[in-house]
Amino acid sequence: MVDFNKDAKDLLEYIGGSDNISAVSHCATRMRFVLKDPTAANVKKIEDIPAVKGTFTQAGQFQVIIGNEVPQFYNEFAKVSGKEGVSKDEAKAAAKQNQNVVQRAMAVLAEIFTPLIPAIVVGGLILGFRNVLEGINFANGTIVSNSQFWTGVNDFLWLIGEAIFHFLPVGITWSITKKMGTTQILGIVLGITLVSPQLLNAYGVAGATEIPFWDFGAFTINKIGYQAQVIPAMLAGFVLAYLEIWLRKWVPQYISMIVVPLLALVPTVIIAHTVLGPIGWTIGQWVSEVVYAGLTGDFRWLFGLFFGTLYSPLVITGLHHMSNAIDLQLIADFGGTNLWPMIALSNIAQGSAVLAIIFLHRGNEKEEQVSIPAAISCYLGVTEPAMFGINIKYIYPFVAAMIGSGIAGLVATTFNVMANSIGVGGIPGFLSIQTDSMAMFFVCMAIAIVVPFLLTIVFEKKQLFVPKGEVEDAPVIQTQK
Ligand SMILES: OC[C@H]1O[C@H](O[C@H]2O[C@H](CO)[C@@H](O)[C@H](O)[C@H]2O)[C@H](O)[C@@H](O)[C@@H]1O
């Protein structure tokens, strides 16, 4: 057996000593370090150590290639450094220390959404297919308006689409309790209280003449639902989880079964409907007012750049549903909407960023299970599978899509590209564009396809906007061999 004592001592010295190591683990062939100060490692000297076959940094980890004998090397290193190994999860957590606030926020989003991806992918394809059935106007109307069979299919599929997208808060609050190791059924119940049929559906709030409320005599609380909303669900989910963790510390074991669920759930539901509700409602109103003013003002072109860039983050929050009300107002005021073309372009841009990932990671069959349906769904107007499954996880395709969409939005508003109505917000979107805007819409579509595609490739090659933490694997549907 090879004696790794000297090589292990040298590695410890050149890596900056024990004090520079936050975490160390090993995989099949590599030592994986999370270093407090990665610049303190002398890469040149490390690579000259006989046992070392190379080094590289990935996902916030400094990795030293040893080969198949890495378990023996690791044991020797543990002896000379006095550092015990850590689990993969602990190494991941330590790697997060090297991330900035935005990267951490993206990582948390990706972690929460990863278990939801299989459902979101199905939902994306279903909604995309429904967009085609009811959204494309042929010479004699839509497919649905011409066929009872397809009307039935369209209605039936909404049962599943609604369960996945409108009831998404249930999945989010469940996933948070799962991630935090708290009681999962409480997460599910909390989610249901956010989307219960007793509440006014979030999509109906913008056009509602009256908001229903609970009347407590001295005060009232609005009965507003959070269908498809991410931020209220995330905030409520974390409040629930932290409250439960805190209560578990203080409540004696013999009464915890009654007290902890009660005192965690009830206050969280109250906070969700009193604090988070008004906040979400007010933000939604502000966004509506700003968007309408921006689109009807003199600096529409500049607003187009901002809206195009920021629309996909708006979809993440779920607040994008307010855009339908603005579209309808614009159509009533001006006989068409210059907002909706940018929505379609932004969706296309997200799809093109995923397309670049499919190209760059070709052969990665596990990822393709998510990326290919996600790209198709984007091009049919539904972006959540792409954003939550791929683009947010890697960050750089998301940035590339935002830039491409921003440029396309700038050009679209500069040339006043107008749509007759809301249509399929993807590639078939051109069918809803007014005839004299059609040529310019095709130019914008080309921008929304080419720019995110090329930028995603450049960003990956140049390692720009690449996450530092470990990237969660896409969940896969297990198949039997
Ligand atoms: O949350 C689902 C999707 O919602 C938007 O798209 C849908 O509404 C658009 C009109 O506002 C419509 O053009 C599109 O065909 C519909 O799918 C949003 O633009 C999508 O990004 C999102 O996935």
The ligand as an ORCA input file, in Angstrom:
! r2SCAN-3c Opt
* xyz 0 1
  O     -47.963     31.067    -14.914
  C     -48.186     30.484    -16.173
  C     -47.708     31.382    -17.297
  O     -48.425     32.642    -17.187
  C     -48.115     33.559    -18.223
  O     -48.469     32.975    -19.449
  C     -49.863     32.770    -19.624
  O     -50.485     34.046    -19.732
  C     -50.053     34.813    -20.884
  C     -50.854     36.086    -20.873
  O     -50.518     36.868    -19.771
  C     -50.315     34.019    -22.157
  O     -49.853     34.762    -23.265
  C     -49.562     32.686    -22.098
  O     -49.870     31.941    -23.256
  C     -50.053     31.947    -20.873
  O     -49.346     30.728    -20.782
  C     -46.630     33.866    -18.271
  O     -46.341     34.690    -19.375
  C     -45.796     32.591    -18.363
  O     -44.414     32.923    -18.241
  C     -46.199     31.668    -17.233
  O     -45.494     30.473    -17.389
*
